């Protein structure tokens, strides 16, 4: 599939030039506060997940449920975010960005408040599903707004900026969650999340203008939405980037889901120590993302950056599997933490590059494309979550095995479907000089 205006029909200098020219105009429309709001919207998933992570063992005891059941509260939230994006993304292409976003945030507030008063694991699972469905609005529409305002190199750099903002969330969220547990029980985590949702909704209502003018909206109904999705998925390269992002996120979420038990139950660390290690790893992700945005974008092709990030992910996952399987003998927490740090930091190369390369091909349906990107990542993440607990809570082998499998599948998707060496004439966010080196 080739649509007018996609990266496949435009050469690199045109894209790069227009991206650079668009940046000042977009900057006028995108104030610092609005940039922070967009970052906050992309931070909804790590806030919803990571503040809650230190409390997982406590929830298991408080609700008298096995760890595998409590881990389903993560799985259902992710599944809800996946399904919600498929609903909200096309809605935003039809009705604009503001109205679906505000409606979703209001429901998110209500669902999070219900999580705070859940009396059983089954109710908590149900409320987390609703929380995920509603929270999806912030994720999918934030990406679509960026596509509305930016193109080319400018878009890649803005995604890296958003990673700096939203990356603060996984750094501080487990730390906040650990401190909340010092003052109250796990329900207090959801009370704080409710307050965050209220504040973010008010900012969206007051400060975020509509970015999709009526002339660019789709007027069709369900049939048009399905045709748009079909056309997007028929683009082999776009679908390849979707799978790359999905498998990479699944590797990351295997860590997110298993690490509370690996660090606290296997290695005996406290909730506060776990929160600190998680924060350090998140700092690595943010730092690498900024190196990517400030130093690499515009100098090195995005496909090369993406390939490097995927290779680092696979190497880190292989090291984790060898250590957890005892190939090197007994290892302590520090070597495992180092491997997890490299795996998480490599996502600073993978995530912005994947989003940019995929959305460059779809300016005609940014909301639907964003929905496909988000839905695939959260669906595979929700599958990875229960897999890491198959062998119980006393070994890290399942976590590492899932991570390595996902990293290899991401690489296979990149090489087999994206085939960047066949698209030397297309824009991939690189400079003309870099294109000659491909």
C-alpha positions in Angstrom: 0.0 0.0 0.0 1.3 3.4 -0.9 -0.7 6.5 0.2 -0.1 10.0 -1.0 2.1 11.7 1.5 3.6 8.6 3.0 7.3 8.2 3.5 7.3 5.8 0.5 6.5 8.6 -1.9 8.7 11.3 -0.5 12.5 11.6 -0.7 14.6 12.4 2.4 15.5 16.0 1.7 11.9 16.9 1.3 10.9 15.2 4.6 13.8 16.6 6.5 13.3 20.1 5.2 9.6 20.1 5.9 10.2 18.6 9.3 12.7 21.3 10.2 10.4 24.0 8.8 7.4 22.6 10.7 9.2 22.7 14.0 9.0 26.5 14.6 5.3 26.6 13.7 4.6 23.6 15.9 6.6 25.1 18.7 4.4 28.2 18.6 1.3 25.9 18.9 3.0 23.6 21.4 3.9 25.6 24.5 6.0 24.1 27.3 2.9 23.5 29.3 1.2 21.7 26.4 4.3 19.6 25.9 4.2 18.7 29.6 0.5 17.8 29.2 1.3 15.5 26.2 4.1 14.0 28.3 1.7 13.4 31.1 -0.7 11.6 28.9 2.0 9.3 27.7 2.9 8.8 31.3 -0.5 7.3 32.2 0.6 3.7 31.6 3.8 3.8 33.7 2.0 5.7 36.4 -0.9 3.2 36.4 1.6 0.2 36.4 4.7 1.3 38.2 3.3 3.0 41.3 1.4 -0.2 41.9 4.4 -2.6 41.4 5.9 -2.3 45.0 2.5 -3.2 46.4 2.0 -6.5 44.5 3.2 -8.7 47.3 1.1 -6.8 49.7 -2.0 -7.1 47.5 -1.4 -10.8 47.2 -1.5 -11.1 51.0 -4.3 -8.6 51.6 -6.7 -10.2 49.1 -5.6 -13.8 50.0 -4.9 -14.5 46.3 -2.0 -16.3 44.6 0.7 -14.2 42.8 -0.5 -15.4 39.4 -4.0 -14.0 40.1 -2.7 -10.7 41.3 -0.5 -10.4 38.3 -3.7 -10.5 36.2 -4.4 -7.0 37.5 -1.5 -5.9 35.4 -2.5 -8.1 32.5 -6.1 -6.9 32.4 -5.1 -3.2 32.7 -2.8 -3.7 29.7 -5.4 -5.6 27.7 -7.9 -2.7 28.4 -5.3 -0.2 27.2 -4.9 -2.3 24.0 -8.6 -2.6 23.3 -9.3 1.0 24.3 -6.8 2.4 21.8 -8.6 0.5 18.9 -11.8 2.3 19.9 -10.5 5.8 20.7 -7.9 6.1 17.9 -10.4 5.9 15.0 -12.8 8.1 17.1 -10.2 10.8 17.3 -9.8 10.7 13.5 -13.5 11.2 13.1 -14.4 13.7 15.9 -11.1 15.3 16.7 -8.7 14.8 19.6 -10.2 16.8 22.5 -13.6 15.2 23.0 -12.6 11.5 23.1 -9.6 12.4 25.3 -11.7 14.3 27.9 -14.3 11.5 28.0 -11.6 8.9 28.4 -9.9 10.7 31.2 -13.1 11.2 33.2 -13.8 7.4 33.1 -10.2 6.8 34.0 -10.7 8.8 37.2 -13.8 6.9 38.2 -12.2 3.5 37.4 -9.1 4.3 39.5 -11.2 5.4 42.4 -13.1 2.1 42.2 -9.8 0.2 42.3 -9.1 1.9 45.7 -12.2 0.3 47.2 -12.0 -3.1 45.6 -12.7 -5.9 48.2 -11.5 -8.9 46.2 -9.0 -9.8 43.5 -11.8 -10.4 41.0 -13.2 -6.9 41.5 -9.7 -5.4 41.3 -9.1 -7.2 38.0 -12.4 -5.9 36.6 -11.8 -2.3 37.7 -8.2 -2.4 36.3 -9.7 -3.5 33.0 -11.9 -0.5 33.0 -9.0 1.7 34.1 -7.0 0.5 31.1 -9.8 1.0 28.6 -10.3 4.6 29.7 -6.6 5.4 30.1 -6.0 4.3 26.5 -7.4 7.7 25.4 -4.3 9.5 26.7 -1.8 7.2 25.1 -3.3 7.0 21.6 -4.3 10.7 21.3 -1.0 12.1 22.5 0.8 10.2 19.7 -1.8 11.4 17.2 -1.4 15.0 18.3 2.3 14.8 17.8 1.7 13.5 14.3 -0.7 16.4 13.7 2.0 18.9 14.6 5.3 17.4 13.5 6.9 15.6 10.6 10.3 14.0 9.8 13.2 14.8 12.0 11.2 17.2 14.1 8.8 14.4 15.0 11.6 12.0 16.0 13.1 14.7 18.3 9.7 15.5 19.8 9.1 11.9 20.6 12.5 11.8 22.4 11.4 14.9 24.3 8.2 13.2 25.3 10.3 10.2 26.5 12.2 12.6 28.8 8.9 13.9 30.3 7.0 10.6 30.4 10.3 8.8 31.4 10.2 10.6 34.7 7.1 8.7 35.6 8.7 5.2 35.8 11.6 6.8 37.7 9.5 8.4 40.4 6.4 6.2 40.3 7.9 3.1 42.1 9.6 5.5 44.6 6.3 7.2 45.3 4.6 3.8 45.5 7.2 2.6 48.0 6.8 5.7 50.2 3.0 5.5 50.0 3.3 1.9 51.4 5.2 3.4 54.4 2.2 5.6 55.2 -0.7 3.5 54.2 -1.6 0.2 52.4 -1.9 -0.5 48.7 -5.2 1.3 48.4 -3.5 4.6 48.9 -1.6 4.1 45.7 -4.9 4.2 43.8 -6.0 7.3 45.7 -2.9 9.1 44.5 -3.5 7.9 41.0 -7.0 9.3 41.1 -5.7 12.7 42.2 -3.2 12.6 39.3 -6.0 11.8 36.9 -8.1 14.7 38.1 -5.1 17.1 37.7 -4.2 15.9 34.2 -7.9 16.1 33.1 -8.2 19.7 34.2 -5.0 20.6 32.3 -6.2 18.9 29.2 -9.5 20.8 29.4 -7.9 24.2 30.0 -4.7 24.0 27.9 -4.9 21.4 25.1 -6.4 22.9 21.9 -7.8 20.8 19.1 -5.1 19.8 16.6 -7.2 18.0 13.9 -9.2 20.5 11.9 -12.6 19.4 10.6 -11.3 19.3 7.0 -8.9 16.5 7.9 -11.3 14.3 9.8 -12.8 11.1 8.5 -16.6 11.2 8.0 -17.1 7.4 7.6 -18.5 5.0 10.1 -17.4 1.6 11.2 -16.9 0.4 7.6 -14.5 3.2 6.9 -12.7 2.6 10.1 -12.2 -1.1 9.2 -11.0 -0.2 5.7 -8.5 2.2 7.1 -7.2 -0.4 9.5 -7.0 -2.9 6.6 -5.1 -0.5 4.4 -2.6 0.3 7.2 -1.9 -3.3 7.9 -1.5 -4.1 4.2 1.6 -1.9 4.3 4.3 -4.5 5.0 6.8 -2.0 6.3 4.3 -0.3 8.6 3.2 -3.7 9.9 6.8 -4.6 10.5 7.4 -1.5 12.6 4.2 -2.3 14.5 5.5 -5.8 15.3 8.9 -4.5 16.2 7.5 -2.1 18.7 5.1 -4.8 20.1 7.7 -7.4 20.7 10.2 -4.9 22.2 7.5 -3.7 24.6 6.6 -7.3 25.5 10.3 -7.8 26.5 10.1 -4.7 28.6 6.8 -5.7 30.2 8.2 -9.1 31.1 10.6 -7.2 33.3 7.9 -4.8 34.6 5.7 -7.7 35.6 8.3 -10.1 37.0 10.8 -7.7 38.6 8.9 -7.1 41.9 9.0 -10.8 42.6 12.5 -11.4 41.2 14.1 -8.5 43.1 12.1 -8.9 46.4 11.3 -12.6 46.6 14.3 -14.2 45.0 17.0 -11.7 46.0 15.4 -10.5 49.3 15.3 -6.8 48.5 12.9 -4.4 50.3 10.1 -2.5 48.4 12.2 0.6 48.7 15.3 -1.1 47.2 13.2 -2.4 44.4 11.8 1.0 43.8 15.3 2.5 43.7 16.6 -0.1 41.2 13.6 0.4 39.0 14.2 4.1 39.1 17.9 3.7 38.1 16.8 1.6 35.2 14.3 4.2 34.1 17.0 6.9 34.3 18.9 4.8 31.8 16.0 4.6 29.5 15.5 8.4 29.7 19.2 9.2 29.3 19.6 7.0 26.2 16.4 8.5 24.7 17.9 12.0 25.1 21.2 10.9 23.5 19.1 9.6 20.7 17.1 12.8 20.3 19.9 15.3 20.8 22.9 13.6 19.1 21.7 10.8 16.8 18.5 12.0 15.2 19.4 13.8 12.0 22.9 12.4 11.9 22.3 8.6 12.0 19.4 6.9 10.1 16.5 5.9 12.4 16.6 2.4 11.0 20.3 2.1 12.1 19.4 3.4 15.6 16.5 1.0 15.8 18.6 -2.0 14.7 21.3 -1.1 17.3 18.7 -0.8 20.1 17.2 -4.2 19.1 20.6 -5.8 19.1 21.4 -4.5 22.6 18.0 -5.7 23.9 18.7 -9.2 22.6 22.2 -9.3 24.1 21.0 -8.1 27.5 18.2 -10.7 27.4 20.7 -13.5 26.5 22.9 -12.4 29.4 20.0 -12.5 31.8 19.0 -15.9 30.7 22.5 -17.3 31.1 22.8 -15.8 34.6 19.4 -16.9 35.8 19.9 -20.4 34.5 23.1 -20.7 36.6 25.5 -21.0 33.6 28.0 -18.6 35.5 27.2 -20.2 38.9 25.4 -18.3 41.6 25.0 -14.6 40.8 23.9 -11.8 43.1 21.5 -9.0 42.6 24.1 -6.6 41.1 24.9 -8.6 37.9 21.2 -9.2 37.3 20.4 -5.5 37.9 23.1 -4.6 35.3 21.6 -6.8 32.7 18.1 -5.3 33.4 19.6 -1.8 33.1 21.0 -2.5 29.6 17.7 -4.0 28.5 15.6 -1.1 29.7 18.1 1.6 28.5 18.0 0.1 25.0 14.3 1.0 24.8 15.4 4.6 24.6 16.6 3.8 21.1 13.8 1.5 20.1 10.7 3.3 21.2 11.1 6.8 19.6 12.5 5.3 16.4 9.7 2.8 16.0 6.9 5.3 16.6 8.5 7.9 14.2 9.2 5.4 11.4 5.7 4.0 11.6 3.8 7.3 11.8 5.9 8.8 9.0 4.0 6.4 6.7 0.5 7.3 7.9 -0.1 11.1 7.9 -3.6 10.4 6.5 -4.8 8.3 9.5 -2.6 9.2 12.5 -5.2 8.2 15.1 -5.8 4.8 13.6 -2.1 4.2 13.1 -1.4 5.2 16.7 -4.1 2.8 17.8 -2.5 -0.1 15.9 0.9 0.8 17.4 -0.5 1.0 20.9 -2.9 -2.0 20.7 -0.2 -4.4 19.5 2.2 -3.4 22.2 -0.2 -3.7 25.0 -1.7 -7.0 23.7 1.7 -8.6 23.5 2.6 -7.1 26.9 -0.5 -8.6 28.4 0.5 -12.0 27.1 4.0 -11.7 28.5 2.8 -10.9 32.0 1.4 -14.4 32.9 4.2 -16.2 31.0 6.9 -14.9 33.4 5.1 -16.6 36.3 4.7 -20.0 34.8 7.6 -21.6 36.9 6.5 -19.9 40.1 8.2 -17.1 42.1 11.6 -18.7 42.9 13.4 -18.4 39.5 14.1 -15.6 37.0 14.4 -18.0 34.1 10.9 -17.5 32.7 11.3 -13.7 32.8 14.6 -13.9 30.9 13.3 -16.6 28.4 10.3 -14.4 27.5 12.5 -11.4 27.1 14.9 -13.2 24.8 12.1 -14.7 22.7 10.5 -11.3 22.3 13.8 -9.6 21.4 14.6 -12.2 18.7 11.1 -11.9 17.3 11.5 -8.1 17.2 14.8 -8.5 15.2 13.2 -11.0 12.8 10.3 -8.6 12.2 12.7 -5.7 11.6 14.9 -7.6 9.2 12.1 -9.6 7.5 9.4 -7.0 7.0 10.9 -3.5 7.4 14.0 -4.4 5.2 15.6 -0.9 5.6 18.4 -1.7 3.1 15.7 -1.9 0.3 14.4 1.6 1.1 17.5 3.7 0.7 15.5 6.4 -1.2 12.9 6.8 1.5 13.0 9.1 4.5 14.0 7.5 7.7 14.9 10.5 9.6 18.5 10.6 8.5 20.5 13.3 6.8 21.5 13.1 3.2 25.0 12.3 4.2 23.8 9.4 6.3 21.7 8.1 3.4 24.9 7.7 1.3 26.4 5.6 4.0 23.5 3.1 4.2 
